[in-house]
Amino acid sequence: MSSALTVLVIVVVAFPLLMYLMQDQLLFHPQPLSEQHRHQVRQRFPDAQEVFLQADGVRLHAWHVKAQPGKPLVIYFGGNAEEVAGMLFEAPARAPGAGWLLVSYRGYGASEGSPSEAAITADALRWYDYAVKELGAAKVVVFGRSLGSGAAVYLASERKVSSVVLVTPFDSLVEVAKHHYPYLPVRLMLRHPFESVERAPKLSMPLLCIAAERDQVIPAAHARRLYDAWGGPKQWVELPGADHNGTVGIPAFWQSITAFLQQ
């Protein structure tokens, strides 16, 4: 009886408590950018300039590729384990003339601090305001991949953006967590819910939503719920055979993004 009771306590109390305490480590996987790597990026992509913001005593970092006249600036929010400088290898060539602002969350790239939903969404607004006021962006497109879809949807709900691109997005991190941990009270536990689906019906700008058919991290059903709730014109692209991290290798990935941005 004593052994059975101990096991029960571990299952019912200790494991949920451990998951609660470790949720930031499970959700966020910061990818710091070393000085050597920054130098290599600057050498390889001379058209990409580093930009910095100060917020709450923390230095924020992004890479900026200038837009040609009349072309949009794309503000990019990456995945939870992504170093966004990697987008420089393809993004500027795939969308000729468009500008790019590749944002590093706190703790990622050369940004200081620690990530959280509150910090990511507040900083998204700061980067938009910087893009409009300091970079002179007249037309802004927001692009969010995976975790970054939460930042993109939030920004689109709070500022004037021309259109939105979401790749492997979610309706709500609560719903995704419930899928993976159906035995836990995740709605009570999760500190970073990113309830994108609640904002979607009020958004009227065009959406391109790209889902991965075999996504085991954020099943395509979650992307579909967000897509169905979207209030504006929308396009759905589901990449056949792709998993969560294999979207870029599917030709339709960049083809659909390029066509959407050209519109």
C-alpha positions, -999 to +999 in steps of 0.1 A: +000+000+000+028+024+009+045+018-025+013+022-044+006+055-025+040+068-033+036+061-070+002+077-069+016+109-053+044+110-080+019+107-108-008+130-095+014+157-078+051+155-085+049+150-123+025+179-130+046+201-107+077+192-126+061+200-159+049+233-146+083+243-134+100+231-166+075+245-191+098+274-202+126+249-210+101+227-230+087+257-249+117+279-256+150+268-269+171+299-273+198+299-300+224+325-290+245+340-318+282+341-311+303+371-321+321+349-345+289+338-362+276+374-363+308+384-381+304+355-406+268+366-413+279+402-419+306+390-442+284+366-462+253+389-464+266+425-467+231+438-476+219+427-441+224+453-414+222+447-377+196+468-358+192+471-321+165+483-297+165+490-260+135+478-240+133+475-202+170+477-200+174+448-224+191+450-258+171+435-287+186+425-320+174+419-356+187+417-391+174+442-417+174+439-454+162+471-470+131+470-492+131+485-527+107+514-533+071+503-534+079+468-519+067+456-485+088+450-454+084+415-440+088+413-402+097+377-395+092+358-362+109+324-361+103+290-344+111+281-308+146+267-317+154+289-347+183+313-352+167+337-377+198+347-395+193+314-414+165+330-433+191+352-451+201+322-472+168+322-491+143+349-481+157+379-500+162+359-531+128+343-530+110+376-526+129+400-549+127+436-537+109+429-505+126+441-473+131+418-443+133+424-406+144+391-389+136+395-352+155+376-325+134+369-294+150+377-260+177+352-254+179+343-291+205+356-316+222+387-301+192+397-281+195+398-243+171+387-217+147+357-214+118+348-236+081+347-225+048+354-242+046+388-226+081+398-238+077+383-273+044+401-279+055+434-264+087+433-284+067+425-316+050+459-312+083+476-306+098+462-338+067+472-358+069+508-345+106+508-352+100+496-388+074+523-395+091+552-377+128+545-382+129+524-413+101+542-431+081+510-439+048+520-456+036+484-461+043+458-435+038+420-439+041+398-408+055+363-411+054+338-383+066+303-382+055+278-355+060+297-321+064+329-342+028+325-355+017+336-320+037+368-322+025+375-358-012+371-350-008+393-319+010+420-339-016+418-367-044+424-341-027+454-326-011+473-356-020+480-392-004+453-413-010+445-450-011+407-448+000+378-428+020+346-436+018+318-410+038+285-413+028+255-391+008+278-368-014+269-339-048+279-327-037+280-291-007+266-272-032+254-246-048+232-273-015+219-286-004+211-250-037+193-244-030+172-275+004+161-261-005+160-224-042+150-223-038+139-186-026+173-173-046+204-164-027+224-190-051+253-191-043+259-154-006+252-158+005+270-190+020+305-185+023+312-222-010+303-238-007+324-270-045+323-277-043+332-314-076+317-323-094+343-301-079+371-322-084+356-356-121+364-363-114+402-359-085+401-385-095+413-419-061+413-438-052+385-462-037+354-448-015+327-463-015+297-440+010+269-447+006+236-428+026+204-428+006+172-436+027+150-412+033+176-385+037+157-351+047+189-332+017+211-341-007+188-360-023+204-390-057+204-374-045+232-351-035+253-381-068+246-397-088+258-367-069+291-368-074+293-405-111+286-403-115+313-376-097+340-397-119+369-406-103+381-438-095+366-472-073+335-468-053+308-487-046+274-473-016+254-484-009+219-470+025+205-478+022+168-487+046+145-468+061+174-448+067+172-411+071+202-387+107+209-395+106+198-432+085+225-448+114+244-465+124+214-486+089+212-502+088+233-535+054+246-527+067+263-495+086+291-512+064+291-543+033+299-523+051+326-502+066+343-533+033+344-551+015+357-520+040+385-515+039+395-551+002+400-548 
